[in-house]
Amino acid sequence: MPSYDFEVDLESLVAAAQGIVETVQLFKDKDVEDLVPGEDDLGSDVVWDAVDEFQERWERGMNNLVEDMQEAGSRLAKIAQTYAEFDKSGHELLAKTAGDMSGLHVMVAGS
């Protein structure tokens, strides 16, 4: 019979998954474009070209990061759900076993 001698902090797993969801939403609410000056603000085509290239690279990097974060959050949520289901089935099995054992009478030697 396998040993299930471990403990999982489900609240921490759920909190981590929720934190990732909230962080991803922050990134989705603002684009990199919102954080850099516009072409008219810079006053130089050369500077604008450099800023525009930087902005495009930054945006690609952030999009990749957000994708990875979404995947991590999804996996953490699935892990928490799996552990919660495992815990529930364990409790149900123990409750059934306790119910089955309540009808047993223990005979003590010498009685």
CORQUIMO-V607289 format. One record per residue. RES is the residue in one letter. PHI is phi in degrees with one decimal (* if undefined). D_LAST is the distance of its C-alpha to the last C-alpha in Angstrom with 1 decimal. Layout:
# CORQUIMO-V607289
res->(RES/RES)
phi->(PHI/PHI)
d_last->(D_LAST/D_LAST)
This chain:
# CORQUIMO-V607289
res->(M/P/S/Y/D/F/E/V/D/L/E/S/L/V/A/A/A/Q/G/I/V/E/T/V/Q/L/F/K/D/K/D/V/E/D/L/V/P/G/E/D/D/L/G/S/D/V/V/W/D/A/V/D/E/F/Q/E/R/W/E/R/G/M/N/N/L/V/E/D/M/Q/E/A/G/S/R/L/A/K/I/A/Q/T/Y/A/E/F/D/K/S/G/H/E/L/L/A/K/T/A/G/D/M/S/G/L/H/V/M/V/A/G/S)
phi->(*/-68.4/-97.8/-114.5/-90.3/-154.8/-134.3/-123.6/-88.1/-61.6/-60.7/-67.8/-62.7/-64.9/-62.7/-64.1/-62.1/-65.7/-61.2/-65.5/-58.7/-66.2/-66.0/-59.8/-63.7/-59.5/-66.7/-74.0/-70.9/-123.8/-93.3/-57.7/-55.0/-72.4/-104.1/-116.0/-67.8/-82.5/-58.6/-66.4/-71.0/-88.8/73.7/-145.1/-64.9/-64.8/-65.4/-60.6/-57.4/-66.5/-65.3/-63.1/-64.2/-59.8/-61.2/-63.8/-66.7/-61.6/-61.3/-61.0/-61.5/-66.6/-62.5/-63.9/-62.7/-63.1/-59.0/-64.2/-65.8/-61.6/-63.0/-62.9/-63.2/-63.2/-67.1/-61.8/-62.2/-64.9/-62.5/-60.5/-63.4/-62.9/-65.2/-63.8/-65.7/-62.5/-63.3/-63.0/-65.5/-64.9/-64.4/-63.0/-63.9/-65.1/-64.0/-64.6/-63.4/-62.6/-64.4/-64.7/-79.7/-66.6/-85.9/-82.1/-110.9/-91.4/-100.3/-97.9/-60.9/91.4/-98.2)
d_last->(34.8/37.3/36.6/37.8/37.7/40.7/41.9/44.9/46.7/47.7/49.6/51.8/52.5/53.5/55.6/57.3/58.1/59.4/61.5/63.1/63.9/65.5/67.5/68.8/69.9/71.9/73.7/74.4/75.8/78.4/80.6/82.0/85.3/84.4/84.1/87.4/90.9/93.0/96.1/98.4/96.6/97.4/101.1/101.4/101.0/100.0/97.3/96.1/95.9/93.7/91.5/91.2/90.2/87.6/86.3/85.9/84.0/81.8/81.1/80.1/77.8/76.2/75.7/74.1/71.8/70.9/70.0/67.8/66.1/65.5/63.9/61.7/60.7/59.9/57.7/55.8/55.2/54.0/51.7/50.2/49.7/48.0/45.6/44.9/44.2/41.9/40.0/39.8/38.4/35.8/34.7/34.6/32.5/30.0/29.9/29.4/26.6/24.9/25.4/23.9/20.8/20.3/19.3/16.4/12.8/10.8/7.5/5.8/5.6/3.8/0.0)
